[in-house]
């Protein structure tokens, strides 16, 4: 693989990493975000409180909406998961 090909591949990977739909949950819901909108310092702690085990966006999507929305409404300043996710993406992309 030439240097140029490697550079293009790495740039493509960076573009994927910067896409809000592909950002890790820990980065999207960082300590500052979680402290600002909930009583948790980590997204992992937030999930543990609700007895949810998820590490990726796909695993979060597999949680029944009604259950997760209720947990979000009870433990954060957001009414539901979509609102929380949208705000996190907005704040992340503003950086």
N, CA, C and O atoms as a Tinker XYZ file with bonds, in Angstrom:
   380  protein
     1  N      0.846000   -1.169000    0.000000    73     2
     2  CA     0.000000    0.000000    0.000000    64     1     3
     3  C      0.898000    1.241000    0.000000    63     2     4     5
     4  O      1.834000    1.346000    0.792000    81     3
     5  N      0.597000    2.163000   -0.893000    73     3     6
     6  CA     1.408000    3.378000   -0.977000    64     5     7
     7  C      1.030000    4.328000    0.164000    63     6     8     9
     8  O     -0.009000    4.172000    0.807000    81     7
     9  N      1.878000    5.290000    0.391000    73     7    10
    10  CA     1.629000    6.285000    1.427000    64     9    11
    11  C      0.324000    7.037000    1.155000    63    10    12    13
    12  O     -0.465000    7.272000    2.070000    81    11
    13  N      0.101000    7.416000   -0.115000    73    11    14
    14  CA    -1.118000    8.143000   -0.472000    64    13    15
    15  C     -2.374000    7.310000   -0.192000    63    14    16    17
    16  O     -3.376000    7.833000    0.296000    81    15
    17  N     -2.311000    6.008000   -0.505000    73    15    18
    18  CA    -3.450000    5.138000   -0.250000    64    17    19
    19  C     -3.721000    5.013000    1.256000    63    18    20    21
    20  O     -4.864000    5.034000    1.712000    81    19
    21  N     -2.624000    4.884000    2.000000    73    19    22
    22  CA    -2.748000    4.792000    3.451000    64    21    23
    23  C     -3.346000    6.077000    4.024000    63    22    24    25
    24  O     -4.216000    6.027000    4.893000    81    23
    25  N     -2.883000    7.210000    3.542000    73    23    26
    26  CA    -3.401000    8.500000    3.994000    64    25    27
    27  C     -4.894000    8.632000    3.700000    63    26    28    29
    28  O     -5.666000    9.064000    4.556000    81    27
    29  N     -5.292000    8.258000    2.485000    73    27    30
    30  CA    -6.708000    8.326000    2.126000    64    29    31
    31  C     -7.543000    7.405000    3.019000    63    30    32    33
    32  O     -8.638000    7.772000    3.446000    81    31
    33  N     -7.022000    6.212000    3.296000    73    31    34
    34  CA    -7.747000    5.273000    4.144000    64    33    35
    35  C     -7.901000    5.830000    5.557000    63    34    36    37
    36  O     -8.977000    5.748000    6.149000    81    35
    37  N     -6.829000    6.393000    6.090000    73    35    38
    38  CA    -6.884000    6.967000    7.430000    64    37    39
    39  C     -7.831000    8.171000    7.481000    63    38    40    41
    40  O     -8.549000    8.348000    8.465000    81    39
    41  N     -7.838000    8.979000    6.452000    73    39    42
    42  CA    -8.740000   10.124000    6.408000    64    41    43
    43  C    -10.190000    9.665000    6.350000    63    42    44    45
    44  O    -11.065000   10.272000    6.967000    81    43
    45  N    -10.436000    8.610000    5.621000    73    43    46
    46  CA   -11.782000    8.044000    5.547000    64    45    47
    47  C    -12.229000    7.530000    6.905000    63    46    48    49
    48  O    -13.386000    7.707000    7.285000    81    47
    49  N    -11.324000    6.894000    7.642000    73    47    50
    50  CA   -11.654000    6.399000    8.974000    64    49    51
    51  C    -11.937000    7.552000    9.920000    63    50    52    53
    52  O    -12.833000    7.462000   10.759000    81    51
    53  N    -11.186000    8.625000    9.794000    73    51    54
    54  CA   -11.431000    9.782000   10.647000    64    53    55
    55  C    -12.804000   10.375000   10.350000    63    54    56    57
    56  O    -13.512000   10.771000   11.276000    81    55
    57  N    -13.189000   10.442000    9.098000    73    55    58
    58  CA   -14.497000   10.979000    8.734000    64    57    59
    59  C    -15.604000   10.134000    9.362000    63    58    60    61
    60  O    -16.607000   10.670000    9.833000    81    59
    61  N    -15.422000    8.828000    9.369000    73    59    62
    62  CA   -16.414000    7.946000    9.986000    64    61    63
    63  C    -16.463000    8.193000   11.486000    63    62    64    65
    64  O    -17.543000    8.244000   12.074000    81    63
    65  N    -15.289000    8.347000   12.113000    73    63    66
    66  CA   -15.244000    8.575000   13.550000    64    65    67
    67  C    -15.919000    9.897000   13.925000    63    66    68    69
    68  O    -16.513000   10.000000   14.998000    81    67
    69  N    -15.835000   10.886000   13.072000    73    67    70
    70  CA   -16.408000   12.184000   13.372000    64    69    71
    71  C    -17.906000   12.244000   13.104000    63    70    72    73
    72  O    -18.570000   13.186000   13.535000    81    71
    73  N    -18.437000   11.274000   12.413000    73    71    74
    74  CA   -19.863000   11.224000   12.131000    64    73    75
    75  C    -20.610000   10.983000   13.448000    63    74    76    77
    76  O    -20.358000    9.977000   14.111000    81    75
    77  N    -21.525000   11.885000   13.847000    73    75    78
    78  CA   -22.230000   11.721000   15.123000    64    77    79
    79  C    -22.968000   10.395000   15.250000    63    78    80    81
    80  O    -23.244000    9.948000   16.363000    81    79
    81  N    -23.290000    9.763000   14.134000    73    79    82
    82  CA   -23.968000    8.470000   14.195000    64    81    83
    83  C    -23.010000    7.318000   14.467000    63    82    84    85
    84  O    -23.444000    6.191000   14.707000    81    83
    85  N    -21.705000    7.595000   14.431000    73    83    86
    86  CA   -20.715000    6.547000   14.644000    64    85    87
    87  C    -19.765000    6.869000   15.796000    63    86    88    89
    88  O    -18.734000    6.212000   15.941000    81    87
    89  N    -20.088000    7.854000   16.604000    73    87    90
    90  CA   -19.248000    8.220000   17.732000    64    89    91
    91  C    -19.544000    7.264000   18.878000    63    90    92    93
    92  O    -20.689000    6.862000   19.087000    81    91
    93  N    -18.507000    6.907000   19.613000    73    91    94
    94  CA   -18.734000    6.007000   20.741000    64    93    95
    95  C    -19.651000    6.688000   21.754000    63    94    96    97
    96  O    -19.654000    7.913000   21.877000    81    95
    97  N    -20.407000    5.903000   22.458000    73    95    98
    98  CA   -21.342000    6.435000   23.444000    64    97    99
    99  C    -20.599000    7.192000   24.544000    63    98   100   101
   100  O    -21.104000    8.188000   25.062000    81    99
   101  N    -19.405000    6.723000   24.902000    73    99   102
   102  CA   -18.622000    7.396000   25.941000    64   101   103
   103  C    -18.196000    8.797000   25.517000    63   102   104   105
   104  O    -18.149000    9.708000   26.344000    81   103
   105  N    -17.891000    8.971000   24.253000    73   103   106
   106  CA   -17.521000   10.307000   23.760000    64   105   107
   107  C    -18.748000   11.196000   23.616000    63   106   108   109
   108  O    -18.716000   12.374000   23.971000    81   107
   109  N    -19.808000   10.634000   23.103000    73   107   110
   110  CA   -21.032000   11.401000   22.884000    64   109   111
   111  C    -21.639000   11.834000   24.219000    63   110   112   113
   112  O    -22.054000   12.982000   24.379000    81   111
   113  N    -21.684000   10.913000   25.160000    73   111   114
   114  CA   -22.234000   11.191000   26.482000    64   113   115
   115  C    -21.081000   11.261000   27.486000    63   114   116   117
   116  O    -20.995000   10.455000   28.413000    81   115
   117  N    -20.214000   12.227000   27.283000    73   115   118
   118  CA   -19.030000   12.377000   28.129000    64   117   119
   119  C    -19.412000   12.859000   29.533000    63   118   120   121
   120  O    -20.574000   13.152000   29.811000    81   119
   121  N    -18.422000   12.932000   30.393000    73   119   122
   122  CA   -18.663000   13.305000   31.787000    64   121   123
   123  C    -19.316000   14.684000   31.909000    63   122   124   125
   124  O    -20.223000   14.870000   32.720000    81   123
   125  N    -18.865000   15.634000   31.119000    73   123   126
   126  CA   -19.439000   16.984000   31.158000    64   125   127
   127  C    -20.924000   16.963000   30.785000    63   126   128   129
   128  O    -21.748000   17.575000   31.465000    81   127
   129  N    -21.256000   16.265000   29.713000    73   127   130
   130  CA   -22.652000   16.167000   29.277000    64   129   131
   131  C    -23.506000   15.500000   30.350000    63   130   132   133
   132  O    -24.569000   16.006000   30.710000    81   131
   133  N    -23.041000   14.371000   30.856000    73   131   134
   134  CA   -23.837000   13.623000   31.832000    64   133   135
   135  C    -24.000000   14.417000   33.128000    63   134   136   137
   136  O    -25.077000   14.408000   33.723000    81   135
   137  N    -22.957000   15.095000   33.566000    73   135   138
   138  CA   -23.049000   15.896000   34.790000    64   137   139
   139  C    -23.997000   17.077000   34.614000    63   138   140   141
   140  O    -24.683000   17.486000   35.551000    81   139
   141  N    -24.024000   17.610000   33.415000    73   139   142
   142  CA   -24.863000   18.775000   33.123000    64   141   143
   143  C    -26.349000   18.416000   33.109000    63   142   144   145
   144  O    -27.181000   19.192000   33.579000    81   143
   145  N    -26.678000   17.249000   32.576000    73   143   146
   146  CA   -28.084000   16.889000   32.357000    64   145   147
   147  C    -28.614000   15.757000   33.241000    63   146   148   149
   148  O    -29.774000   15.367000   33.116000    81   147
   149  N    -27.778000   15.235000   34.123000    73   147   150
   150  CA   -28.224000   14.144000   34.995000    64   149   151
   151  C    -27.409000   14.172000   36.289000    63   150   152   153
   152  O    -26.567000   15.049000   36.480000    81   151
   153  N    -27.661000   13.225000   37.159000    73   151   154
   154  CA   -26.873000   13.094000   38.389000    64   153   155
   155  C    -25.758000   12.064000   38.228000    63   154   156   157
   156  O    -25.208000   11.580000   39.217000    81   155
   157  N    -25.430000   11.734000   36.995000    73   155   158
   158  CA   -24.407000   10.729000   36.711000    64   157   159
   159  C    -23.185000   11.388000   36.099000    63   158   160   161
   160  O    -23.287000   12.414000   35.426000    81   159
   161  N    -22.026000   10.785000   36.341000    73   159   162
   162  CA   -20.797000   11.283000   35.719000    64   161   163
   163  C    -20.457000   10.504000   34.458000    63   162   164   165
   164  O    -19.627000   10.932000   33.657000    81   163
   165  N    -21.105000    9.355000   34.289000    73   163   166
   166  CA   -20.819000    8.546000   33.109000    64   165   167
   167  C    -22.108000    7.963000   32.537000    63   166   168   169
   168  O    -23.092000    7.756000   33.247000    81   167
   169  N    -22.068000    7.707000   31.235000    73   167   170
   170  CA   -23.203000    7.074000   30.572000    64   169   171
   171  C    -23.340000    5.643000   31.075000    63   170   172   173
   172  O    -24.447000    5.116000   31.187000    81   171
   173  N    -22.207000    5.025000   31.376000    73   171   174
   174  CA   -22.222000    3.656000   31.892000    64   173   175
   175  C    -22.977000    3.597000   33.222000    63   174   176   177
   176  O    -23.769000    2.681000   33.444000    81   175
   177  N    -22.735000    4.565000   34.102000    73   175   178
   178  CA   -23.442000    4.617000   35.378000    64   177   179
   179  C    -24.934000    4.825000   35.191000    63   178   180   181
   180  O    -25.754000    4.244000   35.901000    81   179
   181  N    -25.268000    5.664000   34.222000    73   179   182
   182  CA   -26.665000    5.917000   33.878000    64   181   183
   183  C    -27.348000    4.618000   33.429000    63   182   184   185
   184  O    -28.464000    4.316000   33.850000    81   183
   185  N    -26.664000    3.859000   32.573000    73   183   186
   186  CA   -27.226000    2.589000   32.095000    64   185   187
   187  C    -27.347000    1.577000   33.228000    63   186   188   189
   188  O    -28.353000    0.875000   33.337000    81   187
   189  N    -26.319000    1.505000   34.072000    73   187   190
   190  CA   -26.338000    0.550000   35.185000    64   189   191
   191  C    -27.519000    0.808000   36.116000    63   190   192   193
   192  O    -28.150000   -0.133000   36.596000    81   191
   193  N    -27.816000    2.075000   36.370000    73   191   194
   194  CA   -28.941000    2.423000   37.246000    64   193   195
   195  C    -30.254000    1.857000   36.707000    63   194   196   197
   196  O    -31.130000    1.476000   37.484000    81   195
   197  N    -30.394000    1.801000   35.400000    73   195   198
   198  CA   -31.604000    1.252000   34.792000    64   197   199
   199  C    -31.514000   -0.232000   34.487000    63   198   200   201
   200  O    -32.420000   -0.801000   33.878000    81   199
   201  N    -30.418000   -0.864000   34.910000    73   199   202
   202  CA   -30.174000   -2.285000   34.636000    64   201   203
   203  C    -30.114000   -2.591000   33.140000    63   202   204   205
   204  O    -30.527000   -3.663000   32.697000    81   203
   205  N    -29.592000   -1.633000   32.370000    73   203   206
   206  CA   -29.409000   -1.832000   30.933000    64   205   207
   207  C    -27.959000   -2.168000   30.670000    63   206   208   209
   208  O    -27.059000   -1.567000   31.256000    81   207
   209  N    -27.730000   -3.132000   29.787000    73   207   210
   210  CA   -26.376000   -3.487000   29.397000    64   209   211
   211  C    -26.231000   -3.224000   27.911000    63   210   212   213
   212  O    -26.703000   -3.993000   27.073000    81   211
   213  N    -25.566000   -2.114000   27.602000    73   211   214
   214  CA   -25.372000   -1.731000   26.204000    64   213   215
   215  C    -24.070000   -0.955000   26.090000    63   214   216   217
   216  O    -23.745000   -0.125000   26.939000    81   215
   217  N    -23.342000   -1.238000   25.039000    73   215   218
   218  CA   -22.076000   -0.544000   24.808000    64   217   219
   219  C    -22.053000    0.185000   23.466000    63   218   220   221
   220  O    -21.169000    1.007000   23.221000    81   219
   221  N    -23.017000   -0.112000   22.598000    73   219   222
   222  CA   -23.029000    0.491000   21.266000    64   221   223
   223  C    -24.404000    1.089000   20.971000    63   222   224   225
   224  O    -25.386000    0.814000   21.660000    81   223
   225  N    -24.441000    1.914000   19.928000    73   223   226
   226  CA   -25.711000    2.496000   19.486000    64   225   227
   227  C    -26.706000    1.390000   19.137000    63   226   228   229
   228  O    -27.893000    1.496000   19.445000    81   227
   229  N    -26.215000    0.329000   18.494000    73   227   230
   230  CA   -27.087000   -0.760000   18.078000    64   229   231
   231  C    -27.711000   -1.453000   19.292000    63   230   232   233
   232  O    -28.892000   -1.798000   19.275000    81   231
   233  N    -26.921000   -1.652000   20.332000    73   231   234
   234  CA   -27.452000   -2.293000   21.538000    64   233   235
   235  C    -28.477000   -1.395000   22.235000    63   234   236   237
   236  O    -29.459000   -1.884000   22.793000    81   235
   237  N    -28.246000   -0.094000   22.199000    73   235   238
   238  CA   -29.219000    0.854000   22.766000    64   237   239
   239  C    -30.533000    0.753000   21.987000    63   238   240   241
   240  O    -31.614000    0.758000   22.577000    81   239
   241  N    -30.432000    0.662000   20.667000    73   239   242
   242  CA   -31.635000    0.577000   19.828000    64   241   243
   243  C    -32.441000   -0.689000   20.105000    63   242   244   245
   244  O    -33.640000   -0.730000   19.828000    81   243
   245  N    -31.801000   -1.711000   20.643000    73   243   246
   246  CA   -32.499000   -2.960000   20.942000    64   245   247
   247  C    -33.273000   -2.907000   22.256000    63   246   248   249
   248  O    -34.062000   -3.804000   22.550000    81   247
   249  N    -33.049000   -1.861000   23.045000    73   247   250
   250  CA   -33.802000   -1.696000   24.292000    64   249   251
   251  C    -35.197000   -1.191000   23.923000    63   250   252   253
   252  O    -35.317000   -0.271000   23.114000    81   251
   253  N    -36.244000   -1.766000   24.491000    73   251   254
   254  CA   -37.604000   -1.287000   24.181000    64   253   255
   255  C    -37.731000    0.217000   24.455000    63   254   256   257
   256  O    -37.348000    0.702000   25.520000    81   255
   257  N    -38.272000    0.937000   23.480000    73   255   258
   258  CA   -38.375000    2.396000   23.568000    64   257   259
   259  C    -39.050000    2.864000   24.853000    63   258   260   261
   260  O    -38.570000    3.778000   25.523000    81   259
   261  N    -40.143000    2.240000   25.179000    73   259   262
   262  CA   -40.906000    2.674000   26.351000    64   261   263
   263  C    -40.074000    2.583000   27.631000    63   262   264   265
   264  O    -40.110000    3.492000   28.461000    81   263
   265  N    -39.331000    1.498000   27.792000    73   263   266
   266  CA   -38.496000    1.324000   28.984000    64   265   267
   267  C    -37.377000    2.359000   29.040000    63   266   268   269
   268  O    -37.132000    2.969000   30.081000    81   267
   269  N    -36.707000    2.545000   27.914000    73   267   270
   270  CA   -35.565000    3.452000   27.901000    64   269   271
   271  C    -36.021000    4.901000   28.021000    63   270   272   273
   272  O    -35.384000    5.692000   28.717000    81   271
   273  N    -37.109000    5.258000   27.357000    73   271   274
   274  CA   -37.653000    6.617000   27.471000    64   273   275
   275  C    -38.024000    6.928000   28.921000    63   274   276   277
   276  O    -37.767000    8.030000   29.407000    81   275
   277  N    -38.618000    5.972000   29.601000    73   275   278
   278  CA   -39.004000    6.170000   31.001000    64   277   279
   279  C    -37.766000    6.385000   31.876000    63   278   280   281
   280  O    -37.764000    7.238000   32.763000    81   279
   281  N    -36.717000    5.602000   31.617000    73   279   282
   282  CA   -35.465000    5.750000   32.374000    64   281   283
   283  C    -34.845000    7.126000   32.109000    63   282   284   285
   284  O    -34.408000    7.802000   33.042000    81   283
   285  N    -34.808000    7.535000   30.853000    73   283   286
   286  CA   -34.260000    8.852000   30.494000    64   285   287
   287  C    -35.055000    9.952000   31.188000    63   286   288   289
   288  O    -34.469000   10.864000   31.771000    81   287
   289  N    -36.369000    9.878000   31.133000    73   287   290
   290  CA   -37.220000   10.909000   31.745000    64   289   291
   291  C    -37.027000   10.962000   33.264000    63   290   292   293
   292  O    -37.060000   12.040000   33.858000    81   291
   293  N    -36.831000    9.832000   33.874000    73   291   294
   294  CA   -36.689000    9.754000   35.333000    64   293   295
   295  C    -35.308000   10.217000   35.801000    63   294   296   297
   296  O    -35.183000   10.822000   36.865000    81   295
   297  N    -34.266000    9.932000   35.003000    73   295   298
   298  CA   -32.899000   10.149000   35.473000    64   297   299
   299  C    -32.164000   11.327000   34.837000    63   298   300   301
   300  O    -31.042000   11.640000   35.235000    81   299
   301  N    -32.783000   11.986000   33.851000    73   299   302
   302  CA   -32.127000   13.113000   33.188000    64   301   303
   303  C    -33.102000   14.272000   33.043000    63   302   304   305
   304  O    -34.257000   14.181000   33.459000    81   303
   305  N    -32.635000   15.345000   32.460000    73   303   306
   306  CA   -33.495000   16.499000   32.192000    64   305   307
   307  C    -34.259000   16.356000   30.880000    63   306   308   309
   308  O    -34.971000   17.274000   30.474000    81   307
   309  N    -34.120000   15.229000   30.225000    73   307   310
   310  CA   -34.761000   15.015000   28.926000    64   309   311
   311  C    -36.052000   14.203000   29.073000    63   310   312   313
   312  O    -36.184000   13.378000   29.976000    81   311
   313  N    -36.984000   14.453000   28.179000    73   311   314
   314  CA   -38.270000   13.751000   28.205000    64   313   315
   315  C    -38.167000   12.343000   27.644000    63   314   316   317
   316  O    -38.932000   11.461000   28.033000    81   315
   317  N    -37.211000   12.123000   26.717000    73   315   318
   318  CA   -37.076000   10.807000   26.088000    64   317   319
   319  C    -35.680000   10.642000   25.496000    63   318   320   321
   320  O    -34.887000   11.582000   25.455000    81   319
   321  N    -35.404000    9.429000   25.042000    73   319   322
   322  CA   -34.091000    9.077000   24.513000    64   321   323
   323  C    -33.737000    9.887000   23.267000    63   322   324   325
   324  O    -32.607000   10.359000   23.146000    81   323
   325  N    -34.661000   10.054000   22.358000    73   323   326
   326  CA   -34.374000   10.781000   21.119000    64   325   327
   327  C    -33.936000   12.210000   21.423000    63   326   328   329
   328  O    -32.993000   12.709000   20.808000    81   327
   329  N    -34.596000   12.864000   22.346000    73   327   330
   330  CA   -34.238000   14.231000   22.712000    64   329   331
   331  C    -32.838000   14.270000   23.320000    63   330   332   333
   332  O    -32.046000   15.161000   23.014000    81   331
   333  N    -32.543000   13.314000   24.170000    73   331   334
   334  CA   -31.215000   13.237000   24.795000    64   333   335
   335  C    -30.131000   12.994000   23.747000    63   334   336   337
   336  O    -29.092000   13.653000   23.752000    81   335
   337  N    -30.381000   12.053000   22.861000    73   335   338
   338  CA   -29.422000   11.725000   21.808000    64   337   339
   339  C    -29.196000   12.911000   20.871000    63   338   340   341
   340  O    -28.059000   13.217000   20.512000    81   339
   341  N    -30.281000   13.573000   20.480000    73   339   342
   342  CA   -30.162000   14.731000   19.588000    64   341   343
   343  C    -29.333000   15.839000   20.233000    63   342   344   345
   344  O    -28.497000   16.453000   19.570000    81   343
   345  N    -29.558000   16.099000   21.518000    73   343   346
   346  CA   -28.793000   17.142000   22.210000    64   345   347
   347  C    -27.316000   16.762000   22.300000    63   346   348   349
   348  O    -26.447000   17.612000   22.112000    81   347
   349  N    -27.029000   15.501000   22.586000    73   347   350
   350  CA   -25.646000   15.045000   22.679000    64   349   351
   351  C    -24.936000   15.195000   21.329000    63   350   352   353
   352  O    -23.788000   15.634000   21.274000    81   351
   353  N    -25.615000   14.833000   20.260000    73   351   354
   354  CA   -25.032000   14.972000   18.916000    64   353   355
   355  C    -24.792000   16.436000   18.588000    63   354   356   357
   356  O    -23.757000   16.782000   18.019000    81   355
   357  N    -25.732000   17.295000   18.940000    73   355   358
   358  CA   -25.607000   18.719000   18.685000    64   357   359
   359  C    -24.419000   19.309000   19.438000    63   358   360   361
   360  O    -23.621000   20.050000   18.866000    81   359
   361  N    -24.308000   18.981000   20.704000    73   359   362
   362  CA   -23.201000   19.501000   21.512000    64   361   363
   363  C    -21.867000   18.921000   21.054000    63   362   364   365
   364  O    -20.858000   19.627000   21.062000    81   363
   365  N    -21.841000   17.670000   20.662000    73   363   366
   366  CA   -20.588000   17.056000   20.192000    64   365   367
   367  C    -20.143000   17.723000   18.883000    63   366   368   369
   368  O    -18.964000   18.036000   18.717000    81   367
   369  N    -21.072000   17.938000   17.966000    73   367   370
   370  CA   -20.702000   18.521000   16.678000    64   369   371
   371  C    -20.330000   19.994000   16.806000    63   370   372   373
   372  O    -19.668000   20.536000   15.921000    81   371
   373  N    -20.735000   20.648000   17.878000    73   371   374
   374  CA   -20.391000   22.056000   18.100000    64   373   375
   375  C    -18.943000   22.214000   18.551000    63   374   376   377
   376  O    -18.395000   23.315000   18.500000    81   375
   377  N    -18.322000   21.127000   18.992000    73   375   378
   378  CA   -16.912000   21.181000   19.448000    64   377   379
   379  C    -15.964000   21.385000   18.312000    63   378   380
   380  O    -14.753000   21.453000   18.523000    81   379
